[in-house]
Amino acid sequence: MSKPPKLNLASIVAAAVPPAKPAPPAKPMQTAEIVQLDVGPASLRRPAPATLKQRARQMSVYLEPPVYDQLRDIAHAERTKMHGLMLEALDLLFKQRGARSIDHLNEPGSR
């Protein structure tokens, strides 16, 4: 039994492309009608993103190694995440400066 011939890319492409069909006779141009779609109330158009990653904006914070290590150690001791501690620190900063708290900012319609 002999081996089948090796295929090259050109022969594969040539076999995959159907032969060209003759162009149909030219039809008269049709005009398009502009249609307005009813997308419903604004609340139905775009649902709010579900996850924090989809809702929030990312911000990088550069910490010196001892500061990072201390924050990590506190998070470990309290069995919480560093992110939660950072939010708590921001909330304390907002309170010191007389700004609205994170909970107040996250209420619907507070913007």
Steps between C-alpha positions, in 0.01 A plus 500: 500500500651832397488823695250766395663801337601785732275799481630851489319816610430615145318179411295507822394861440421433135278206598320700769410798279185432297508598135387856433134538401399736223368833629120530503342766281509848652193586709370853541624676816261482792471785745538428868244601758624634832328326789516617863521218751318525830762399755276552800575690821856596587519242778439219250756617245818419687490290816746594772816287499477218752850465642721752674761457229243601237365795704816646649807674369840357573770706668857399576657578835875480547596408856844469651574139596469557879163675452375221274621233743328669794174532307522134397572395861198695631277346233628154591451556874145627445428230239390761248622628167741785444245660268249532784762662721584748223131591468478543876802733489340704220177525698694635800674751273166615358363540853803708609461726198123543542417313179221247451563141607539212257160358605334836429674527161385149402130568573287509185442854378766657724710632213 
